[in-house]
Amino acid sequence: MIRIGVDFGGTKIEAAAIDGDGEFRARIRSATPANYDAALKMVCELVQGAERQAGTSNCTIGIGTPGSISPRTGAMRNANAVWLNGRRFHEDLSSALGRPVRIANDANCLALSEVTDGAAAGSKIAFAVILGTGCGGGLIVNGQLVEGAHGVGGEWGHISLPWPSHEEVEGPSCWCGQRGCLETWVSGSGLQRDYAMQTNIQRSAENIIELARSGEDAALSAVRRYIHRLGRGIAVICNIVDPDTIVIGGGMSNVRELYEKLPPVVRSYVFTDAWEPRIVQARWGDSSGVRGAARLWPLN
């Protein structure tokens, strides 16, 4: 059985056809349009293109999105691609494609992919973290997504930064309307903002990491603060659900220093006398989202 997964991101949309063994039979992507109607059309074109490449048709379709569907209204909400919010994306996309679709938050898709055959395979409880332009989370328990009573299970990016210092208490404004959300601190954008606040120089997160590795004091300090903030955020998750595995995806997952330096920080905040860390990079990288989206439909 071939399933189609779609990873609907802020900068790109990717569709892939995946067979029952988890092998890619087709992959196709395009830049994300800047308006709703064009985005619906693009998803349809990508799905059709993936099916043509795979030599199949009428596949099941799963979509990973930068937000979630409100169980109260049926409309999209909480997407940092804000032009999606308030739109009946699920219904509109199903109508445009002429078949049912399943939709989940992109971090949930990452979690599902990595538990199925990735870095968190075999975990009883796994928490997946996306650290990119934004910050998302997804929770899997006994192989099942935990989306919660209101569809916001795992949304750790919009809790306040835990155990803040005096300088961190107020926190920066977040696009969601609150202040000091974890996303504003531990996303790649958060690292950029923190470095710029200290230096008045705008640099990419990747450049800041490179400068830290070369010994620049400002970059070293920014990365040190970033890791400590991320560790505090992970510790809260450990205190609540006590996962076997924490798997990190998104652009910041490529920062190798995280896997060495995060565990001591987390351990110092977790409410237990014994915490054996398993903080790992997503096996499937930026393919995790599309693989998890396809798996929103079980194999028949």
C-alpha angles and dihedrals in degrees: 000000000000120000128192120224124191123198106201106197135171093252104023142020117212129189123192136179113221125188128216092273092055094254121142113246094175140001128188132164143177139181114279111255118235097236138054103243093047090049092054090051092048093053090052092050093048093049091050091047092050091050091050092050091049093046094236141100143203093033123167111265128213123183129203111203137184091246139017141257116259110237088209101052105013089231128124116262141170094031116146085212083076096190087072093059116104093016122119091236097161094053095040094050094046089051093048092049094042094229140072119279133193120221132197137164113276093242090054088053090051090051093048092049095049095046092048099054108336141082093311097047111142094022118138091202121019131175118199123203127198112202111182133101085334135013127248139166139204131193128210122187119184091345094307129112113243105214095159135220093300101029097255100104111143096016094140094148090080101052118098119267104271123238094005122198119232090265092051100048100096096036130188124297115269126213088240091069098256130099130239098015114170088244091065090057109035105033118096086254089055092056090050092050093048093050091047091050090057099040108021086232123120113220135160118255089245091054092048091053091050091050091049090053090052090052105256106162098219092049093046090052093047092050091046090053091045093054093047092051092047091049091053090050092051091047090061090055090048091052092051106039104007097217125205090218137022110198121194125209136167129067095305090057086080091067099104093196090071094071093054100039104036099067097064090049093049092045092056091059104035114104098234140083093229124043119161107193126221105177109159141170117252109266094216098044113196089354092069094084096054093042092051092046091056089051094058081092114062121228112264 
